[in-house]
């Protein structure tokens, strides 16, 4: 076998390994509503938004009954990307409120406009919002990383707790996402006494916390 052929085979093997690595690294959790229940899927490649039939075909999915979801405790604690196809905002609140998700993608799969409702997520650092039917902003991304956060990280203090309040109306895609972060919050109830939330689900003292409001 010639030197050229050997090099070509090595390059092909290297490319194949890279492709396999990309597929593995794209693994994510996908959740969507099916009638009164949920489908919790593990997907090894990206699925087009609201592609329910395709997700059932190519992902590893299982049905989770709505009755099994305990409202009093966080539903999910996802260390990777969590994708949620939203058909009913009330259902999403039941599913995600007070859950820990660092990387969240919300996609609207309903023709109805979303009213102002608030979703509370712990540990959120990256958010992607999609609405295929939106004329203005069908796809938006936001990273919760302000100058205050950068300064804190440079000083090696960091934050022991992240909490984000999301206005679900952002799913409509009518206007650009906005975010406002308040760093170094040591007592959430004391700093924000007028916020409406379940106080038992939040630590009254969580060290140095970063509180972020995401709105439109």
N, C-alpha and C positions, 0 to 999 in steps of 0.2 A: 504494500500500500504506500502511495506516494505521500510526501510531506504535505502537499496541498490538501489531499483527501483527508489526512489525519486532522489537520487544523479545522477543516470544515465540519467534521464530525464532532470535534470538541466544542466548536461554536454552537452547533445545533443542540448538544446536550446542555450547554450553559443556558441557552435561551429557553429550553424546556424547563429547566430547574427554576428559572426566573418566573416563568408563567405559573408554575405550580405554586411558587411562593406568593405571587400576587393573589391567586385564587384563595389560598388559605388565609391570607391577611385580610381579605374582604369579608370574612365571616362576620355576620351580625344577626341580631335578634329582630324578628319582624312580628308585630302583633296587629291583628285587625279583628273587627267584629264580624261574627257570622250569626245572624238572627239574634238570639238573646245571649249567645255565648261568645267566647273569643277563640281565635286560632293563634297559638304561640308557636312561631316557626324559627328554625335555625337555618339560615341561608348562607351558602358559600359563594354567592355572586349577587350582584345588584339586580333587583327586580323593578321594572317600571312601576311608577306610582299607581296604586289602585289596581294592579294586575292580579286580582284575586285567584283566578283560575291558574295562572302561571305559577303563583306562589305555592298553591296546593300541589302542583305537579312537580316542581323542582326543589322545593325546600322540605326539610324534615319538620312536619307540623303535627301538633296535637291540640285537641280541643280542651279548653278550660271553661268550666261552668261559672257563670256570673255569681252563683250562690256560694262558690268556694272562695270568693274574694272577700277578705276581711277589711271592712272600711276603717277599722281602728288601728291598723298597722300598715306600714309601707308595703306596697304590692310587689315592687320589683327592686332589685339591687343589681344593676347591670354594669359590669366593668368595661364593656365594649360598646359599640354603637347600638343604640336601640331605635328602631324605625317603627312608628305607629301610624297606621292609616286611619284617619279620623272620619267616622260616619256619624257619630253622635257625641257632642261635646260633654254631655252629662255622663256618658259611658267612659269617656277619656278621664274625666275627673275621678270617677270611681277606680279606674285602672292605675292612674299615675300620681294622684295627689299624695304628697309626702313620701314619694319614692326617691331612691338615690340613683341618678342617671347622669354620668359625666358628659356623654355625647348623645344628643337626642335629635332625631329627625321626625317632624310632624308633617303629614301630608293630608290635605283635605280631600275626601272622597265623597262628598255630598254636594248637591247643587244648592243647598240652602245656605243663606248667609249666617255667619256665626255671631252671636251676640256677646256682649262683654261678660265674661266669666273668668275667674282667676284660677290658675293652676300653680301649685307650689311644688317645686322640685329641689331636692337636696343635691349638692355636689355638682351642679350643672356648670360646665365650662364652655361647651360648644353647642349651638343650636342652629338647626337648618329647618326652614319652613317652606313648604311647597304647596302651591294651588295651581294645578294645570289649567284651570279655567280663568285665572286672574288675568286681567288685561294689563295692569300696572306692574305688579311685582309677583310673577309666578314662582320665583325662586329667590330666597333670601337666606343669608348666613350671618351669624353673629358670634363673635368670640368674647367671652366675658373676661376681658383683660384690659384694664384701664391703666392710666399712669400711676394711680395709687397702688394698684396691684403690682405693677412693675417695680415700683420703689420698695414695696414690702419684700418682694422676692430678692431684690438686690441686697437688702439688709438681712437676708436669711431668716426673716421672721415668719413669712408665709401666713396662711390662714388655716385654722383648725376646722372651720366649718363654712360651707358655701350654701346659701339659700337664694332661690330665684322665684320671683312672683311674675308669672306670665299672664298677660291679657290674651285670652283665647281669640279675641277679635283679630289678632294678627294673622290668623289663618285666611282671612278674606283676601289678603294681598292687595288691598286698596291703597295702602301707604307704606312708606319705608319704616322698617323696624328701628326702634330706638331703645337704648338701654342706659340706665343710670345706676351706678354702683356706690354703695356707702361702705367704706372699709372700716376695719377695727371696731366693729360693733361687739360689745361684750354682753349686752342684755337686750335681746330683740324686742321684748315686750315693753321695755322702758324707752327704747329709742323710737319705736313706732306703736304708740298706744292705740291709735285709731285703726290699725289694720284689722281686717276681718279674717280670722283663721282659727284653727283648732290649736289653742295654746298648749294643750297636752302633747301635741305632736312635735313641738319645737323645744329645744333645750333653752331654758331661761338664761343659762350662762354656758357659752360654748367657746370660751377663750376668745381669740381674735377672729371674728366672723366677717365675711363679705356678703352683704345683702344687696341683691341686684333686682331692679324692676325692669321688665322688658315689656314694651308697649308700642302702640302705633299712634 
